Amino acid sequence: MKILVVDDEPDVKALFEQRFRREIRNGEFEFSFAFSGEDALDYLEGHASEIVMILSDINMPGMSGIELLKTIRKDHPMAPPIVMMITAYGDTDNYEQAMKFGADDFLTKPVNFVELKQKLQERYEG
């Protein structure tokens, strides 16, 4: 399963690669990283058919995760069927906006990697 992680925090790449080391080695998951909403859209232009899931932070400078989600759902209907939003703020406004614009799931920071792995395994096996 190819997953695009979108987050403006530079340490996210190392964190995911460490937490999913075994799954990456086993070929279960392959991660790509974009550090802004704009980067994610650029990446999708060339790889939309490969990506199965997007994990996107909501609060980023420039294009927010909500804006990215809206753009993906409007301009990339053949893009990932699964978009999970991640935010440091588990408030109802962000949750409702994410769901309104077509998010499939919602996580809060700090990311609970045990929970995330379970969700990914369910999607991977389903």
N, C-alpha and C positions, 0 to 999 in steps of 0.2 A: 504494500500500500504506500503510495507516494503522498506525503503530507507537506504542505507549505505552511511554515510558521511565520507569521507577520508580527513583528514587535520591534519597537525602537530601542530596546535595551540590548546593548552589544553582548552581554554575557548569556543571553538566552540560548544562543547556538551551542556554546560549551555545555550549558546545563542540560539541554535536551540530548546532546550526544553522549553525555555521561550517564543520564538516567535511562536511556534506551540503548545502551551499548550492546547488550546481548541481542535484543530484537533487531538492531541494525546489522549485526554480524550474521544473524540467522536469516537475513533477507526478508523479515516480516514487514519492516517499515523502512522507508527511505525518506529522509528529511531534506527539504530545501528551505532556505531562509531568505526573507525579505525584511528590510529594516524600516520600511514605511509603506503606507497604502499605495503610493505611486510606484514604488519598486515592485510591489506585489502585482499590480496591473501590468507592468512591463513584463514581468516574468510569465504571467498568464498568457500574454500575447503569443509566446512561442511554445508554451507547455500546457495549455489548458486541458488537452485531452489526456495528459499523463497524470494530473493531480486528482486524487480521489477525495482529499479532505484539506480544508484550510482551517488553521487555528489562528485567529487574529485577536490581537490586543485591541481594545476599544479606544483607549486614551493615548493618542500618538500626535506629535506635532504634524502640521500639514493636514493631510487627509486622515480623518478619524476611522476607526474600525467600522463604525456604523455607515459612514460614507462609502467605504470600500465594499461593504456588504451590499448596499443599495446598487452600486455600480456593477458588481458581479452578477447580481440577480437580474439586472436590466440588460447589460451588454454581453453577458456570457451565459446564456441559458444552458449551453452545453457544458459549462464549466462544472466545478465540483458540486456533486449533489449534497455534500455535507460541509457546512460551515459552522464551526464552534467559535464563539466569542469569549475572550478572556479580558477581565477588567480587575483593577485593584479595588474598585468600588462596587460592592454587591448591591447597589441601590436599585430600586424598582424602576426608575426612569430608564436607565441603560438596559435593564432586562427587557422591559416592555418594548423599547425601540428596537432592540436586536430581534426579538421575536416577531414584531410587526413587519420587519423588512426581510424576514425569511431565514433567520438563524435556526440551526437545527439543535443547538445546545449552547450552554452558558457555563463558564467556569469563573471562579474568582481567584485572584492572586493573594497570597502565594499559591501557585498551582499545586494541588494535591496530586502527585505523580502516580500514586497507587490508584486513585479514582480515575485519572486520565488513562492510565494503561488499561483499566477494566473497560472503559468506554470504547477505546480504540480496538481492543480485542473483540468486543461484541460486534463492532462495525466490520472489522476485518473478517471475522468468521461468518457474519451474516451476509 
